[in-house]
Amino acid sequence: FADIAAQTSGGGPLYVKLKRIIESAVARGILKPGDALPPEREIASMADVSRVTVRKAVQELVKEGLLVQRHGSGTFVAPRVKPVEQYLTQLTSFTEDMARRGMIVRSVWLDRGIYAPSPEEMVTLGLTSGEKIARISRLRVANETPMAIERAALAASVLPRPEDVTTSLYAVLADGGNRPVRAIQRISAAILKENDARILDVQPGSASLNIERISYLESGKVIEFTRSIYRADAYEFIAELRLSG
Ligand code: 16G
């Protein structure tokens, strides 16, 4: 807001200019999702406009969804995305999960190819020595919001041509009769490193949910070993709990 007074001089309604300044502060990351807006009188004195003008600009931005007002605590920059609520009950794919919500899915390739497995991948996937893996690493995007980085490893014998995965890995697996039927998923909290934060379009140091999924075929054979980094502001995992006994 330092240069607000200079920017608000000139013609046109003042509240519209003030709106643009706030919008650009958010777009440039000066004000981040969740940040509190300075008090009305402070903005008014910084911008050299009346409090009525500030109120009008803020009200409009609240209506447009860029800002949220919480009674008693002030005005904040709205969280950028409404978190997706993901139930931890069914073994579904990202494409299926998002399609069910009517969201448009897109993936950006980070890496794909046939590689020698790491010792951990070799053990987890139950590979014999010399066996290769197919690695597919993607940024998963839903409705143009980057949601997660997913790095999947599968036996190369199951997915000899990783480039066959154009949209859904599970669809390709299903075509080959290899759709997983069971999975163990481990979720842990982490802080995003700079590179991953950039890919996910959030500030470095933001929180992530790191998910490891090991999925199995009916036969009990491990089919997929995937490590994913989900944006903590974009995802919520929900499980229904029942009293046992
Ligand atoms: C989900 C799975 C991931 C799987 C992917 C397949 C989690 C945490 N991960 O994102 O393990 O590889 O779905 O999605 O849920 P696709 O069929 O759309 O490629």
Residues whose N, C-alpha, C, O or C-beta is under 5 A from the ligand:
A	BS01	16G	T92 S93 F94 T95 A152 T167 S168 L169 Y170 A171 I211 R213 T226 S228
